[in-house]
Every structure is written in structure tokens, then in C-alpha cells.
Amino acid sequence: MLRLFKTSFFWQFAGGFAVGAAGLFALQPEAVAQSGAHVVQPAPIHATR
């Protein structure tokens, strides 16, 4: 197990995972939802009887 932590493959994998996780948190679409640009409207209900 200790030998696995010393390999460059492990560190490249861990680094890529960390960069991906940081990118997911940095690029959250919350800013769009707060600005009101992409607000989901409820569908209109037409009662015709």
C-alpha cells in the first residue's frame, strides 16, 4: 500500500481528481439562478369545460 502512494500514476490521478472537484465547485450554476436569467416558470393550466 505504501508503494502505491509513491507512484506518479497515483499522484496524477489524485491531482486530476482534485482539479475536477475544484472545477465543479467553481462552476456551479447558482449565479445564473440568482440573477433570474434562467427561472423555470410553472406551466399554465387551462380549464376549458
C-alpha positions in Angstrom: 0.0 0.0 0.0 2.8 2.4 0.8 4.3 1.6 -2.6 1.1 2.7 -4.3 1.3 6.2 -2.7 4.8 6.7 -4.1 3.8 6.1 -7.7 3.4 9.0 -10.1 0.2 7.5 -11.5 -1.4 7.8 -8.1 -0.4 11.4 -7.7 -1.5 12.3 -11.3 -4.9 10.6 -10.6 -5.3 12.4 -7.2 -4.3 15.7 -8.7 -6.8 15.3 -11.6 -9.5 14.4 -9.2 -8.7 17.5 -7.0 -8.7 19.8 -10.1 -12.0 18.3 -11.2 -13.6 18.7 -7.8 -12.4 22.3 -7.6 -13.8 22.9 -11.1 -17.2 21.5 -10.1 -17.5 23.8 -7.1 -16.2 26.8 -9.0 -18.6 26.4 -11.9 -21.8 25.9 -10.1 -24.9 27.3 -11.9 -26.1 29.1 -8.8 -25.1 32.5 -10.1 -27.4 32.1 -13.1 -30.3 31.1 -10.9 -29.8 34.1 -8.6 -29.7 36.6 -11.5 -33.2 35.4 -12.7 -31.9 34.8 -16.2 -33.0 31.1 -16.1 -36.1 30.8 -13.9 -38.4 27.9 -14.5 -42.0 29.1 -14.8 -44.8 26.7 -14.0 -46.9 25.5 -16.9 -50.2 27.4 -17.5 -53.3 25.5 -16.6 -56.2 26.0 -19.0 -59.5 24.7 -17.7 -61.9 24.5 -20.6 -65.1 22.6 -19.8 
